[in-house]
Amino acid sequence: MQEVFHKIEKVAPTEANILLLGENGTGKELVAKALHQRSARAARPFVTADLAAMSEGIFESELFGHKKGSFTDAREDRVGRFAAASGGTLFLDEIGNISLAQQAKLLTALQNREVIPLGSNVPLPIDIRLISATNAPLYELAAQQRFRKDLIYRLNTVEITLPPLRARGDDVLLLARHFAGLYAARNRKPLPEFEPATLQKLRQHSWPGNVRELQHTVERAVILADSPTLRPQDFHFSAMETDGSAAAELKHEGPLQLSEVEKHTILRVIERHHGNITKAAKELGLTRTALYRRLEKHDL
C-alpha cells in the first residue's frame, strides 16, 4: 500500500490517464477519488460511469449524450458523462466488461478528444482527466483479442494495482478498528474493544471480498454484539464470499489437520493460476522460494 500511496502522490498532479487494477472490494473508486482530490482539477466535477451497468443500447447515450427525438424515449436533450465531467475527472468503472464495439466508440472519443451526441452531427470537444478501473485480466483479454490493445495504451499511461486484503498483513486489524469506531459512532454505541482471539480470527480469514467484505462484517458485528468487547463469535463471514468448492474439498470425517488445510489451499491457488508459481505465491502472500519449500514439504 505504501507503493500505491506513493504513486497517487506522484501522478495525481499530472494529466496522465490512470488504469486501476485489482479485485472487487479493494478500493479502486477510493483511489480514483484520491487522485481527483489531489489534482489541479479538484474543484471541478468527479463523474462516475459504471460501464458494467450499461447495455449496448444506452452506452453511447450515457457517455456521449443525446438530442431530443434521437430515439423513442429521448424526450429532451441529455448531457453525457463526458460533457458532465468537463474540466474535471471521468471515472470509468468496470472498463473490462465492455464489448469490442463499445471499445471502438470509446477509443474514437479519446483519440479525437471529442464526442458526438446521438442525433447530432456536431462534435463536442471534451476536456477530462480519465481514470479507469477493472478487476478483469485486461492483458489476457487482449491476448485473446477480446480487448483492444490500442485502447489499453490510451487508458494506462500509469497503472496502479491494488493488492488484495489478504496480502496486506496487519492492515486487516487497522481497518477493522477504523470501521468499528465508525459504526459505533453512527449507531450511538461505545467504542468497541477487540479480544485478542477476535483479532486472530480476523487476521487468519482470507477475505475474498476484500475491504468491502471486512467493512460489512465489522458493521454487522458492532450492531449485533451484546457487549462493547467484540468476541470471535460476533463475527460471521459472508456466505456470498465462501468458496463452495474449497469447503467441499476440506470436508473430513475426523479432526482436520492444519497441514491438510495448507496443502488444499496451495493446490487450489496453483490450479486457479494454471500452474503459474509466481502468481500463486503472490496470492498466498509468499515468496516463490517459500512456496517451493511448501510444495516439497507436501510432496506436491
Beta strands, then each sheet from edge to edge (+ up, - down):
strand 1: 18-21
strand 2: 46-50
strand 3: 89-93
strand 4: 114-115
strand 5: 124-125
strand 6: 129-134
strand 7: 158-161
strand 8: 193-194
strand 9: 229-230
sheet 1: 2+ 3+ 6+ 1+ 7+
sheet 2: 4+ 5-
sheet 3: 8+ 9+
end
